Amino acid sequence: MSKVTWKPGTFIYPIPAVMVSCGTMEKSNIITVAWTGILNTNPAMVYISVKPERFSDDLIKEQKEFVINLTTKSLTKATDWCGCRSGKKYDKFKEMKLHKEKANFVKCPMIKESPVSIECKVKEIKKMGSHHMFIADVLAINADDKYIDEKGAFVISKCDLISYANGGYYSLGKKIGKFGYSVKKINKHTKNSWHIVS
């Protein structure tokens, strides 16, 4: 197998396709973002990158808050549409028949149809070139209770989450392993229990 070399670009795929809600309950917008991710565990921090010419860029700068809403297979059309249309011309909640839900710590609305809505407070804005990176603290995670099992764990496989790769949307496949499975060994003393050996 040989590799072909291309010029520098953005080719770390797949990545999340999320709808970011911003503004206030009265004056709100949704921007679709694929450039988002985790920055830190303690404190919990995330980021989104937005082009400065986008309508949402000013809304986020003004409020210093936003909500990351994870997207599902059933939300694919809305996710794409909200990324192709400007909030200057359209009420995206109305056009896509999405419902605003009041957040606990930020003034931005959450998207009710999203299985997980993450409330974020902007800590720093970095001008990167083509994009502004909004670095934010996570204030709260709001998960739809229909995806929470009897042990209180969120069952992500039930959501039909989608990802984005090289211009396409993809539904996430079935679980093929979990963290630490490659180093687990059977404990000889208890047949059915597992432990991680370092």
C-alpha positions as CSV (number, residue, x, y, z in Angstrom):
1,M,0.0,0.0,0.0
2,S,1.3,3.5,-0.9
3,K,0.1,6.9,0.1
4,V,-0.5,9.9,-2.2
5,T,0.7,13.3,-0.8
6,W,-1.6,16.3,-1.0
7,K,-1.0,20.0,-0.1
8,P,-1.9,21.1,3.4
9,G,-5.6,21.1,4.2
10,T,-8.3,20.0,6.6
11,F,-8.7,16.2,6.4
12,I,-9.2,14.9,9.9
13,Y,-12.4,12.9,9.4
14,P,-15.0,12.0,10.5
15,I,-15.9,14.9,12.8
16,P,-19.1,15.9,14.6
17,A,-21.9,17.7,12.7
18,V,-23.5,19.9,15.3
19,M,-26.1,22.6,15.3
20,V,-25.0,25.5,17.5
21,S,-27.7,27.7,18.8
22,C,-26.9,31.3,19.8
23,G,-28.4,34.7,20.7
24,T,-31.4,34.8,23.0
25,M,-34.8,33.2,23.2
26,E,-36.2,36.2,21.3
27,K,-33.4,36.8,18.8
28,S,-31.8,33.5,18.1
29,N,-30.0,31.6,15.3
30,I,-28.7,28.2,14.5
31,I,-25.3,27.7,12.8
32,T,-24.2,24.3,11.6
33,V,-20.6,23.6,12.7
34,A,-18.3,20.7,11.9
35,W,-15.2,22.2,13.5
36,T,-15.8,21.6,17.1
37,G,-14.3,19.4,19.8
38,I,-13.1,18.8,23.3
39,L,-10.2,20.9,24.7
40,N,-10.0,19.9,28.3
41,T,-11.5,17.7,31.0
42,N,-11.1,19.6,34.2
43,P,-12.5,22.2,33.8
44,A,-14.6,20.9,30.9
45,M,-13.8,23.0,27.9
46,V,-14.8,22.8,24.2
47,Y,-14.4,25.0,21.1
48,I,-16.2,25.9,17.9
49,S,-14.7,27.6,14.9
50,V,-16.8,30.1,12.9
51,K,-16.1,32.2,9.8
52,P,-16.2,35.9,10.8
53,E,-18.6,36.7,8.0
54,R,-21.2,34.4,9.4
55,F,-24.3,36.0,11.1
56,S,-23.7,33.9,14.2
57,D,-20.2,35.2,14.7
58,D,-21.5,38.5,16.0
59,L,-24.3,36.9,18.0
60,I,-21.8,34.7,19.9
61,K,-19.4,37.7,20.4
62,E,-22.2,39.8,21.8
63,Q,-23.6,37.1,24.2
64,K,-20.4,35.3,24.9
65,E,-22.5,32.1,25.1
66,F,-23.7,29.3,22.8
67,V,-25.2,25.8,22.9
68,I,-23.8,22.8,21.1
69,N,-26.7,20.6,20.0
70,L,-25.7,17.1,18.8
71,T,-27.5,15.9,15.7
72,T,-29.2,12.7,14.6
73,K,-30.2,11.0,11.4
74,S,-33.6,12.5,11.6
75,L,-32.1,16.0,12.0
76,T,-29.8,15.6,8.9
77,K,-31.9,17.8,6.6
78,A,-32.2,20.5,9.3
79,T,-28.5,20.3,10.0
80,D,-27.6,20.8,6.3
81,W,-30.2,23.5,5.8
82,C,-29.1,25.5,8.8
83,G,-25.5,25.4,7.3
84,C,-26.6,26.6,3.9
85,R,-28.9,29.5,4.8
86,S,-28.1,32.7,6.7
87,G,-29.8,33.7,9.9
88,K,-30.0,37.3,8.5
89,K,-32.7,36.1,6.1
90,Y,-34.4,33.2,7.8
91,D,-35.8,32.2,11.2
92,K,-34.1,28.7,11.2
93,F,-36.2,27.4,14.1
94,K,-39.4,28.2,12.2
95,E,-38.2,27.1,8.8
96,M,-37.0,23.7,10.1
97,K,-39.9,23.3,12.6
98,L,-37.5,23.0,15.5
99,H,-38.5,24.0,19.0
100,K,-36.6,26.3,21.4
101,E,-36.0,25.0,24.9
102,K,-34.9,27.2,27.7
103,A,-31.4,26.5,29.0
104,N,-30.4,26.5,32.6
105,F,-27.3,28.7,32.6
106,V,-27.2,30.6,29.2
107,K,-29.7,32.8,27.5
108,C,-29.4,30.9,24.2
109,P,-32.1,28.4,23.4
110,M,-31.4,24.7,23.3
111,I,-32.9,22.7,20.4
112,K,-35.5,20.5,21.9
113,E,-35.2,17.8,19.1
114,S,-31.5,17.3,19.9
115,P,-30.6,14.4,22.1
116,V,-27.9,16.3,23.9
117,S,-27.5,20.1,24.3
118,I,-24.3,21.5,25.9
119,E,-24.4,24.9,27.4
120,C,-21.2,26.9,26.9
121,K,-19.7,30.2,28.1
122,V,-17.1,31.8,25.9
123,K,-13.7,32.2,27.7
124,E,-11.5,33.3,24.9
125,I,-11.8,34.2,21.2
126,K,-8.8,33.4,18.9
127,K,-8.6,34.9,15.4
128,M,-7.1,32.0,13.5
129,G,-7.2,33.3,9.9
130,S,-10.2,32.0,8.0
131,H,-12.1,31.3,11.3
132,H,-12.6,32.6,14.8
133,M,-12.1,30.0,17.4
134,F,-14.5,30.3,20.4
135,I,-13.0,28.6,23.4
136,A,-15.6,27.9,26.0
137,D,-16.3,26.4,29.4
138,V,-19.0,23.8,29.6
139,L,-21.7,24.9,32.1
140,A,-24.1,22.1,31.7
141,I,-25.0,19.0,29.6
142,N,-28.6,18.4,29.0
143,A,-29.5,14.9,27.8
144,D,-32.9,13.6,26.7
145,D,-34.1,11.1,29.3
146,K,-35.3,8.7,26.7
147,Y,-31.7,7.8,26.0
148,I,-30.7,7.2,29.6
149,D,-30.8,3.7,30.9
150,E,-31.8,2.3,34.3
151,K,-28.3,2.8,35.6
152,G,-28.3,6.5,34.7
153,A,-25.9,6.1,31.8
154,F,-26.5,7.8,28.4
155,V,-26.9,5.2,25.7
156,I,-25.3,6.9,22.7
157,S,-26.0,4.0,20.3
158,K,-29.7,4.7,20.5
159,C,-29.5,8.3,19.2
160,D,-28.5,7.6,15.6
161,L,-25.9,10.4,15.8
162,I,-24.4,11.7,12.5
163,S,-20.9,12.8,11.6
164,Y,-19.4,14.8,8.7
165,A,-16.6,13.8,6.4
166,N,-15.3,15.5,3.2
167,G,-18.6,17.0,2.2
168,G,-20.9,14.2,3.3
169,Y,-23.1,13.3,6.3
170,Y,-22.8,9.8,7.7
171,S,-24.8,8.0,10.4
172,L,-22.6,6.4,13.0
173,G,-22.4,2.6,12.9
174,K,-22.8,0.1,15.7
175,K,-20.4,-0.1,18.6
176,I,-17.3,-2.2,17.8
177,G,-15.4,-1.9,21.1
178,K,-15.0,0.3,24.2
179,F,-12.2,2.2,25.8
180,G,-9.6,-0.3,27.2
181,Y,-11.0,-3.4,25.5
182,S,-7.7,-4.1,23.8
183,V,-5.8,-4.4,27.1
184,K,-8.4,-6.2,29.2
185,K,-7.7,-9.7,30.4
186,I,-9.9,-12.2,32.3
187,N,-9.3,-12.2,36.0
188,K,-8.5,-15.8,36.9
189,H,-10.1,-15.5,40.3
190,T,-13.5,-14.4,38.9
191,K,-14.4,-15.9,35.6
192,N,-16.8,-13.3,34.3
193,S,-15.2,-10.1,35.6
194,W,-12.7,-8.0,33.7
195,H,-9.9,-5.7,34.8
196,I,-7.4,-3.5,33.0
197,V,-3.8,-4.4,33.4
198,S,-1.3,-1.7,32.9
